């Protein structure tokens, strides 16, 4: 049997997207409306997943659409689909916004909102206590890189630059820290 060739999107969709971008280049506001109807959900979902904040995700949606309106030539169809490009731009914008946030509290002061389900709240509290206990057992260097990576959204390279440590050391500290967390929760 010959394997079926899979394409990321139907050819008609790709052609339609290219026509839509061409109309946007020409200043067609109706084309932007159609683009919004087609891709706003994707852009918003990606931003919301990164930011965990509906208002901030809506801001990213608006930023991404405005970027496309102002610079439609930034999209290059030869490098991928319009949907994928918009998702990547949305993710980058959301991460940028996340990095600009200033941490308002220390890890120990974090409060996680919970619903009225007391069992769920108790389980969540237990998990939080376990994570804090594992973090407290780690050496300060390892704990710091994990906090920078997961609570501030920094990349491995950014952490290495910020701490002055070699990139390999940062990656090792994060990997071993995650292994310790997994081991604690596996048992």
C-alpha positions in Angstrom: 0.0 0.0 0.0 1.2 3.5 -0.8 1.0 5.9 2.1 -1.5 8.7 1.7 -0.1 12.1 1.3 -1.3 14.4 4.0 -1.4 18.1 3.7 -1.8 20.5 6.6 -4.8 22.1 4.9 -6.9 21.7 1.8 -5.4 23.4 -1.2 -8.6 25.5 -1.6 -8.2 26.8 1.9 -4.6 27.9 1.2 -5.6 29.6 -2.0 -8.5 31.3 -0.3 -6.1 32.5 2.5 -3.7 33.9 -0.1 -6.6 35.8 -1.8 -7.7 37.1 1.6 -4.2 38.4 2.3 -4.0 40.0 -1.1 -7.3 41.8 -0.4 -5.9 43.0 2.9 -2.9 44.3 1.1 -5.3 46.3 -1.1 -6.9 47.8 2.1 -10.2 45.7 1.9 -11.8 46.0 5.4 -14.3 43.2 4.5 -11.3 40.9 4.1 -10.2 41.7 7.6 -13.7 40.9 8.8 -13.5 37.5 7.0 -10.1 36.8 8.5 -11.4 37.6 11.9 -14.3 35.3 11.5 -12.0 32.5 10.3 -9.0 32.8 12.7 -9.8 34.9 15.7 -10.6 31.7 17.7 -7.2 30.3 16.9 -5.3 33.5 17.8 -7.3 34.0 21.0 -7.0 30.3 22.1 -3.2 30.4 21.7 -2.9 33.7 23.7 -5.2 32.5 26.4 -3.3 29.3 26.9 0.0 31.2 27.4 -1.4 34.1 29.4 -4.3 32.5 31.4 -6.0 35.9 31.3 -9.0 36.6 29.0 -8.4 40.4 28.8 -4.8 40.0 28.0 -5.6 37.3 25.4 -8.1 39.7 23.8 -5.4 42.4 23.7 -3.0 39.9 21.9 -5.8 39.1 19.4 -6.2 42.8 18.6 -2.4 43.3 18.4 -2.0 40.4 16.0 -4.8 41.5 13.7 -3.5 45.1 13.7 -0.1 43.8 12.8 -1.5 41.9 9.8 -3.5 44.9 8.7 -0.5 47.2 8.9 2.0 44.8 7.5 0.3 42.1 5.4 3.6 41.5 3.5 5.0 40.0 6.7 3.1 36.8 5.9 5.0 34.5 3.5 2.8 31.7 2.1 5.9 29.8 1.0 6.9 29.3 4.7 3.5 27.9 5.9 -0.2 28.4 6.3 -1.8 31.6 7.4 -3.4 29.8 10.4 0.0 28.5 11.6 1.7 31.9 11.1 -1.1 33.7 13.0 -0.8 31.1 15.8 3.0 31.6 16.1 2.7 35.4 16.1 0.0 35.1 18.8 2.2 32.8 20.9 5.2 35.2 20.6 3.1 38.2 21.4 1.6 36.4 24.4 5.0 35.4 25.7 6.3 39.0 25.3 3.3 40.2 27.3 3.9 37.6 29.9 7.6 38.6 30.2 6.6 42.2 30.7 4.5 41.3 33.7 6.1 42.0 37.0 5.7 39.3 39.6 3.4 40.6 42.3 4.0 38.0 44.9 6.6 35.5 46.0 6.0 31.8 45.4 5.0 31.2 49.0 2.4 34.0 48.8 0.7 32.5 45.7 -3.0 32.0 46.1 -4.9 29.7 43.7 -8.6 30.4 43.4 -10.8 27.4 43.8 -14.4 26.6 43.3 -16.9 25.5 45.9 -15.8 21.8 45.6 -14.0 21.2 48.9 -12.6 17.8 47.8 -11.0 19.4 44.7 -9.7 22.3 46.8 -8.2 19.9 49.3 -6.5 17.9 46.6 -5.1 21.1 45.0 -3.8 22.3 48.3 -2.1 19.0 48.8 -0.4 19.2 45.4 0.7 22.8 46.0 2.2 21.8 49.4 4.0 18.9 47.7 5.4 21.1 45.0 6.5 23.7 47.6 8.1 20.9 49.7 10.1 19.6 46.7 11.2 23.1 45.7 12.3 23.8 49.3 14.4 20.6 49.2 16.3 21.8 46.1 19.4 23.7 46.2 18.8 27.5 45.6 20.4 27.5 42.2 18.1 24.7 40.9 15.0 26.2 42.5 15.8 29.6 41.0 16.1 28.3 37.4 12.8 26.4 37.8 11.1 29.5 39.0 12.5 31.6 36.2 11.5 29.1 33.6 8.0 28.2 34.8 6.8 31.3 36.7 8.5 34.0 34.7 8.4 32.2 31.3 12.1 32.7 30.5 13.8 30.4 28.0 16.9 28.4 28.9 19.0 30.9 27.0 17.5 33.9 28.8 18.0 32.2 32.2 21.7 31.5 31.3 22.1 35.1 30.4 20.4 36.4 33.5 22.2 34.1 35.9 25.6 34.2 34.1 25.6 30.3 34.2 26.5 28.2 31.1 23.4 27.1 29.0 24.2 23.4 29.6 24.2 23.9 33.4 20.8 25.6 33.2 19.4 22.8 31.1 20.7 20.2 33.5 19.3 22.0 36.5 15.9 22.3 35.0 15.9 18.7 33.8 17.0 17.3 37.2 14.5 19.5 39.0 11.6 18.3 36.8 12.8 14.7 37.4 12.6 15.3 41.1 9.1 16.7 40.8 8.0 13.8 38.6 9.5 11.3 41.0 7.6 12.8 44.0 4.3 12.7 42.2 4.8 9.3 40.7 4.9 7.6 44.1 
